[in-house]
Amino acid sequence: MVMHFVGASALILVAAHAAGWLARLLKQPYIVGQLTAGIALGPSLLGDLAPDAYRTLFPTEIGPALTGFAQFSLVVFLFAVGYELDLKVLGSRARSAVSVAIAAFTVPMAVGCGAALLFQDQLHDLGMPRHLSPAMVVFAGVALSITAVPVLTAIVRENGLARTVPGVVAVSAAGLLDVIGWTVLAGALLDSKSVDHAIGWQLRVLIAVGFVALMIVVARPLLRRLLWRTRMEPSLRMSLLIGFALASAWVTHSIGLHVIFGALLAGAVVPREEGGTPAIIEAVRAGL
């Protein structure tokens, strides 16, 4: 199974980059080709058209390992995106980012909730209950309003917009939009039996605010001292940054937010002066 996982990972990487290269030839973003390859190799297409071949290539036993590998790659990628965000630009355009996030959430949210109420019979034919609860209606609205932050950030980076006003506002608004969406969904599902009540949403908010403050007040100065004011080996510096990104992603996931927020936050608080660009950022820029 270990070597099967290695082979499956190689197949996914080669297919994704080949499809990305083809997408560029067709004047499309690289990430569009990668998404197409993922759909083609996944249960939606290959698993439906050739289930035996799909089970042979991607047996159930390696599913958790592939998921972990994907999460690791996502955290590293979004850490690099957070590092490249120009916070000075964001500070002067914070109102714009908030306005874009609110507009991008409320419009599809209203459409999704309205569609859920309007097409209850059709949803019932697909397996939904005859009478939708308020939580189900809100879920439909949130599902339509959530942004694919990794896809957006990949397109922004590919077009060289990561340090421009439109790029910073777009990525920041997308991250804020997802925070709003997850918060609304958590509030709607408070009475659901499937929700973990071990930590209430009020405590989650306090922990999240405290964590952000800790990252800015403590982690940033400490990283500046460790990374740029000591003669640290480049390989050790890379390991420290990856570990920092993974730890931040784990914290945000543990308090009910997605790992993308922790990864973006970790990249944003890493100091940029004096030492140049860390090797891990250069690697991500090169598409490794």
PyMOL commands that set and color helices and strands:
alter all, ss='L'
color gray80, all
select helices_A, chain A and resi 2-25+30-41+46-49+51-57+60-84+87-92+94-118+120-125+134-145+149-158+165-188+201-228+234-254+259-269+279-285
alter helices_A, ss='H'
color red, helices_A
deselect
rebuild
show_as cartoon
